[in-house]
Amino acid sequence: MKALILSAGLGNRLRPYTDHTPKPLFTICGRTLLDITINKLIEAGCESIMINTHHLHAQIETFVAQQTYAIPVETRYEPHILGTGGAIVNVIDFWDDHPFMVINADIVTTIDFRAVYDFHIQHGHPATLVLADDPEFNSVVIDAEGFVVKFHQSADTPCGSTHSALTFTGIQVLDREILKHIPAEMPASSIDAYTCMLAKGKDIKAYISQDADWKDIGTPGRYKSTVSETMTRQTFQRVFPDNRIQPAGREHLEGDGSDRQWYRLKMGPKTMILVDHGIKTSDQIDEADAFVNIGRYLFDRGLPVPQIYAADTFAGYVFLEDLGSFDLQTAVRQTDPFENVIALYQRVIHLLAKFSASGADQFDTAWCYQTPRYDKRLVLEKECRYFVDAFLNTYLGLKIKYADFEKEFEYLAKNALNHAVPGLMHRDFQSRNIMIKSDKIYFIDFQGARMGPIQYDLASLLIDPYVDLPQDIQTRLLAYALERLQGRMKLDADNFKRCYRFCRLTRNFQILGAFGQLTRVKGKTHFEKYIPAAVRTLEHNLKNHEDDKLPMLSELADTVSTHAQIKTLNLAKRLA
């Protein structure tokens, strides 16, 4: 048998995602829909496959050309979309005298294609349409003997009555006779052809799928749910082979500052974490790509990160090891005396040094999104300007011009990079991203990792507003970190500390910018209560910076403190 995979459509219901990726190249468990369908056809005994193309046709053609299949797989470009019927006629030279299959590219199914084809051969009628019960789309009416009566019936026709309404799955087996009922060289619908056949007394047989799964992924919601259901089942089965497969429970978890959604999945006694980054919105490296590539690299190097069990970065799903809910912030609150807190931080610093050195060894900067390293442009745009725009102006309501401080920001950025101890930086190394499970420490949220100074991550840890460590403790832990690093490499203590002080400021700017953005733009007001601690840190660090070349920023600290106090009072009144 031969088969045609219908792949020319615009995918309007899936926009904006189909603006950059044609629907047949959407993925399920990391495999494209097109590849899945091709292989199912090959398994069914298909001898040759044609794929019609139009929208973003070059991507499909390139994909097919890059594959190695056991049978010929060709593409045929349609300059103008011909419709489902027109596509069949457009490849008339491809068909032989045997029945052939036509399949929509936007479906996911476990239906046995071979069984469908054999069913068609046995009944001897010119067309077989595969139908399934999907209340959202049930519109094809069949009689008690399994013949199609008409199309476009109301979806509320009861299934199981003398005349039942079912859904056309987009899978069909046709005799060459069908070509007579489709106009040539013009757009045409296969459903119109079938309607014409019924009017002429031709029989169309229904193959009713009852036990097999079938999903149409023509909308973002249907696509996401299909990927989620499929990957959840497959991942639990692979990771926990002795666990009974059953519907998984899903608990929504408190998220972080990003737009990602976090869930704890539970199937029996086993759990894992699902991170939903959303469907990929461009063909560029994004957060999900970085998360998976960097996460797998770090785990393979034996660094303390959760194992990634499975991922589909186009759909935005990542399944990973469940590390529980006990983080460093919680541990600090529950640990007494404070000397034990210091000991815990020393363990974290030890692992940070390992993360920085070992993580950098074979790190590929192509995995990074935004920038491959912590550089001057990132400091100025993602930290200094972010601070001005998102915190000073948006949150505090000031009218600060970035240009007025540009000279000092340039000086700050230069010195945050000078005397850096290079390595792999986490870039968001704070207490909520440090998990503790069975007394073992893990790092999460590593998607922002890139090459950069360890001083930055150290500053992120010590000035973390979620914990708000006392200044003397910060000084003590900084000394410990320097001592640990000096035991591994030759360091100038004064230069190390100078770089640290500037990184401490850039990180502080980033923190306040993020809090401003989260509370005012994204409406995540629960972050607001941590702003006072971050402001106090900024005021202290600017006024005790031991550098006289940041006079305007030092003066600005008083303004920030005053306005932040007013905001804090207003917040307290709202919460009272």
N, C-alpha and C positions, 0 to 999 in steps of 0.2 A: 504493500500500500504506500501511497504518497500522502503528504499532509501540507496544508497551508496554515501558517500561524499569522493571524490578523494583528498587525503591529503598527498600523499607519496613523492611528487616532491621535488627536491633539491632547487628550487627557484633561479636558477643561475642568472636570470636577476635582481634579487633583492639583490645580494651580494654587499657589505659585511654584510648587515643587516640580511640576512638569515643564516649567519655563527653562530649566537647565538640564533636566534628565528625562528622557522619554519613558513612558510608563513601563514598557517591557523590561527596562533596565533597573526598575525598582527591585529591591532585594528582600529575600526571606531567608533568615538565618545566614546572611552573608552571600547568598547565591541569587543571581538575577532571576526574575520570573521567566525570562526567555530561556535561560539555560536549563531551568527546572523542567519546562515544558518540552524542550528539545530532547532531553534525556528520557523523559517519560515516553515520548513517541518512539525513540530508539528501542527502549525496553519492550514496547508493544509490537515490535517487528516492522516499524516503518523503514522504508528503503530509501526515501528521499524527502527533503523538507524544503519548502519555499516560505520565505518571510516577506510580506509586503511592508514597505516603509514609506513614510512621508515626513512626519514631525521629527526633527532632529535626527534625520535618517543616517547621517554620517556616523553618529555614535553607535547606532545599531550595526551598521555595516562594519565598522572597525571592530566592535566586539566579536561579531561572527568570524571575521577574518583572523582574529587572534586565537580562536579556539581550535581544537583538534577533535573532530567527531568521527565516529566509525562509518558514517554515511554522508553523502553530499548534502550540504546545507547552503542554500543560496538566498540572496535578497533580491527583491524587485522594487525599485523606487517608483512611486506614484507622484508625478509633479503636482497633480491635483487629486485630493482624496476621492476615491471612487466608491466608498461605502462597502459594506460587507459583501453585497452581491457583485458589485463592480470589480472588487478585488479578485473574486473567484474567476470571473470571465477574463480578467486582465492577464491571468496566467494560464489561459486555455492551452497554450503550447506545452505547458508543464504536465498536464493531466494525461494519463493513459486510459485504457478502457476499463480499468478496475475501479471499484468504489474508493473514494478518497475521504480523508478527514479534514475538517476545517475547525480551528480552535482559536478562541479569543486569547490574546496574550495577557490579559489582566485578571486571570483567575488562578486560584490555588486549590488543588483538589487531590484526593486520593482515589478518584474514580479510575477504574481499570480500563485504559484505552483499548487494549486488546479484546477485552470482553465486550465492549461496545461495538467494535468492528465485527467480531464474530456474530453478535446479535443481528447486526444489519445484514450480513451475508445470509443468515438462516431465514429471515422473514421475507426477503425478496422484494420489498417495497423500495421506491426510489430514494427515500430520505429517512434518516433516523435523527431525531433530536434528543439529546440527553437533558432530562428535566430533573429538578430537585425542588423540595419544599422549602421555600424561603418567603415568609409572609410579606416581606417588604417588596418583593418583585413578582409574586405569583400572578401571572396574567395569561398563561397559555392553557387553554381548556382541552382536556382529553376526555374520551368516553370510557366506558367500563372495560372495553377491550384494549385500551392503551393506544388508541389512535388520536392524533391531534384533530380537534374539531374547529377551533378558531384561535386567533391571537388577540391580544389587547383586551382581554376580559378584566373586569374589576378584580382587584387583589383579594376581595373578601369572599369570593366563591369558595364554599367549604370543600376542603380536601377530604376525599373518601366518599363523596356522594357519587351519583351516576355520572355527573359531569364535574370534574375536579379541575381547579386552577393550580398550576405549578409554574416554576421559574425555568426559563430557558438558560442553561448553564454556559452557553457559548461553545459547546462541544457538539459536533454533528458529523455524520457520515453520509455521503451523498453519492448517488450514481451520476454518471456523466450526463444523464438525461436532464439534470437540473439546469445545465447550461442553456437549454432551449428556452427557459422561462426567465432569463435575465437579459436585459438589453445590453448590447455590446458598446464599448467605448463611451460610456457615460456613467455618472454616479447612479448606483442602484442599491436597494436594500434586499438582503436575502429573505427577510420576513415578507416583503412584498411578493417575492418569487414564490414562497411557500403558500401565501394566500391565493395567488393565481393558480397554483397547482390544485389546491383544495377546491377552488371554483370549477376546475376542469375534471373533477372526480378522481384525482390522484390521491393516493394514500400516503400519509406521513406518520411514521411509527414513532412512539415515544419510548425511550429507554429511561426508566425511572430509577434514579439513584436514591437508595434508602439508607444504607449503612455507611456509605462513603462520605467523607467530608468534602464540602465545596464552599468556597468563599469567593465573592467578587470583591476586588480591592480598589474599586473605582472612585472611592472618596477617601480623604485623609483618615477619617475615623475608622472605616472598614479596613483600610490598609494597616493602621496601627494595631487594631485589635487582632487581626490575623497574625501579624508578626509576633505580638505578645503571647498569644495563646500557643502558637506553634513552638516558639523558642522556650517558653516556660516548660512545656511538656518534655521537649527533647533534652533540655539542660538538666532538669531534675533526674530524668532517666539515665543520663550519662554520668552525672556526678555522684548520684546516689542509686546505683543499680539495684540494690536490695530493698529500696523503698517502694512501697506500693504506689503506682501512678493513679492519681485522683485529682479532681479539681483543686487548684491551688488557692489558698486564702491570700488576700492582699491587704496589707496595712500601710496606709499612707503615713510617711514619716515627715517630721519637721525638716524642711529643706534648709539650704544654705542661702547665700546671697545671690546665687545665680537663678536662672529661670528653669533649671532642671527640676524634675520631680523624682522623689525617692520613695521606694516602697520596700517593705519586707514581705517576701513571699514565703508561704508556709504550706508544705505538703506533708501531712502526717507530722512526725517529730522533726523533720528536716526544714531548714530555712536557708534562704539566700537573699541578697539585696538586688533589686532592680533599679537602675538609674535610667531615667528617660530624658534624653537631651532634646527630643523633638526631631522631626524629619529634617534631613539635611537641606539647607536652603541655598546652597551654591556648590560649585564643583571645586572649591578651595578647601584646604585643610581647615577643619573646624575643631571645636572643643571636644567633641566625641572622638574624632580621629586621634587627637593628641592624648586623650585619656587612655584609650586602648593601647596605642603604640607604646607610650611611655610606661604605662602600668605593666604591660607584659614584659617589657625590657627590665624594669626594676625587679619584678618578681623573679625572673630568670637569673638575675645576678645575686639572688639571695637577700635582697634588701627588704626591710620590714613593711611591706605593702600587701593589701589583700589580693588573693588570686582572682583573676578575671576568668570566669568559667566560659562565657560566650559573649559575643557581641555582634550587632548589626549596626554599623555606624551610619549607614544611610537612613535607616529607620530611627536611629538615635538610641537604641537599647543596648545597655551593658548589664550583664548578670555577673555578680561577683560575690566573693566570700562574705558571709555575715560576721562582722566583728563585734556585734552587740551595740549597746548605746552608751557605754561608759567611756567618756573622753577625759582628757587632761583637765579641762575646766571643772568637771564634776569631781575628779579625784582631788584637786586642790581644796575644794570646798569640804570634802569629807576626810581629809588627812590632818592628823594632829599627833605630835606637835609639828611646828613649821619646819624643823630640821628634816623631817621625813619628806616634806614637800621639796626641799632643796635637793635631797638625795634623788628624788624622782626626776627633777629637772636635770640633774647631772647625768642620769641614765639617758634622757632624751638627747642631751648635747652630745654624748658619746655616739649615739646612733646617727645624729645629724652629721657629725664629722665623717662617718662611714658612708652615709648617703651622698655627701658632697664629693668625696674622693672616688669611691667605687662607681657611683652613678655617672661620673664624667668620663670614665675610662673608654667606653665604646659608644657613647651617646651620639645619636644621629640628630643633628639640628633640623633635619627635614621633618621630624615628627612634630615640631613646635608650631603653634598657631600664634598669630600676631607678630612676634619677633623671635629669631633663633637664640638671642642672648639678651642679657640685661645690659642695654646700651644707653647712650645719651638721649636718643630720640624717645625711648620708652620712658625714661625718667622724666623728661620734660612734658610729654603728652599724657602719659597714663598715670602720672603721680602729681607733678606740679600743677599742670593745667587742670587736671581732674579736681584737685584740691580747691582751686580758685572757682571753677565753674560749678561743681556739684555741691561743695560745702559752703564756701564763703558767700557765694551769690545765691545759689538755689536754696540752701538750707537756712543760712543766717539772714538772707535777704540784704546783704551788703551789695555795693556796686564797685567791686574791685576790678581794676584792669590788669590783666595778666602782664601786659607790656610794662607796667610800672615796676614790676618785680623781676622782669626778664633777666636782667644782669645778675641778680643774686641767684635766681634759679639756675642759670648757666654755671655759675660758680659752684653751686651745690651739686649739680649733676656731674661736673668734672671730678669733684673730690669724692663723690660716692663711688666712683670707678677707680680712682687712684689708690694704689696700695691694696687693691682687692686680693684676697686669697681665692683664686679661681677654682671653680668646681661646678657641680650640678646644683643649682638652687631650686628649691621647692616653689618659692614666690608667694606662698600663703601659709607660712609655717607658724600657725597659731593653735591654741589649745583645743579648739573644736575639730581640728584636723589631725589630732594625735589621739588615737584610740588605745585603750588598754583592755586586753582580754586574756584571762588566765595569767595575769601578771606579765604578759608580754606586750610590748609597745609596738604599735603600727602607725604608719603615716598614710593618710588618705588625701583625696582632692589634689592630686599631683599633676593635673592636666596643664597647669601653668608652668611646669618645670622648664628650665632653659639654662644655658651656661651663664654663670654670674658669680658674684662674691658670696662666700659663706657668711660674711658680716651681715648681709641683708637678712638672711634667714635667722641668724642669731638675734638680730634686732627685732624681727617679727615675733620671735618667741618671747623675748624679755619685756617688750613694751605692750604686749597683748592686752587690750582693754577688757577682754572677757575675764581675765584673772586680776589684772592691775597689781602686779608685783611691787612691793615697796622698793624705793630707789636703792637702798643698801643691799637688798637681795639681788637686784639686777647687777650691781657692781660686783658682788661676790661671784655670781654665775658667769659674768663676762670674764673675770680673772680665771675661773676654772676652765672655760672654753679655750682661752689663750694658752693656758698651761697644757691642755690636752693636745692642741695643735702644734705647739712647740716641741712636744715629744715625738712628733711625726715628721716635721719639716723645720727648716730654718726660717724664723720669722723675726721681724723687728716689732717689738711690742708697741712702741709709740705709733708707728705707721699703721699697724693693725687697728689700734684704738681710734686713730683719726678717721680712717675709712669707716669704721663702725659708727662713729658719731654722725657722719653724713648719711649713711644708710638708715640710721635711726630716724633722721628727719624725713627722708624720702618715703620711708615706710609709713611714718606718721601721717604724711600728706595723703598717701594712698588710702589709709584706713579712714580718715575723715571724709575724703572724697566718696568712698564707697558707702559710708553711713549716710551721707547726704543724699546720694543717688537712691539708695534703698528706701529711705524713709519718705522722701518727697516725690520721687518719680515712680518707684515701684510699689509704694504703699506698704512696705514691710516695716511698720512702725515699731515692732518689737526690738529692732536694732537701736532705737533712739536712746534707750537707757544706758547704753555703753559710750555715748558720745562724751559725757562729762569727763570720764577717765582718760579718753584719748586727748581731750583738750588740755587737761592738766599736764599730761605727759608732754604735749607740744610746748606749752608755756615753759615748763621746767627745762626742757632740752634746748630751746632757743635762748633762754636767758642764762644758761650755764654751758654754752657751747664752746667756750674757750677760743672763739674766733671773732674778730671784729669786722669781718667782711659781709655780715648779714644784718646790717643795722635796720633796714626797713622791715625785714621779716621779724626781727626781735621786737620791734615796735608794734608790728601787727599782732603779736601774741596777746598784748593787753586788750586790743579791740576784740579779738576772737574770744578771749576769756569772758569779757563783759557781756557780749551778746549771747554767748553760750549759756551763761548763768541765767539770763532772762528766759531763754528757751527751756532751761531745766526747771525753773520755777513754774513756767506755764505747763510743762509736762506733768509736774507734780500735782498741779491743780486739776488737770484733766483726769489723772488717775485717782484722785481723792474721792 
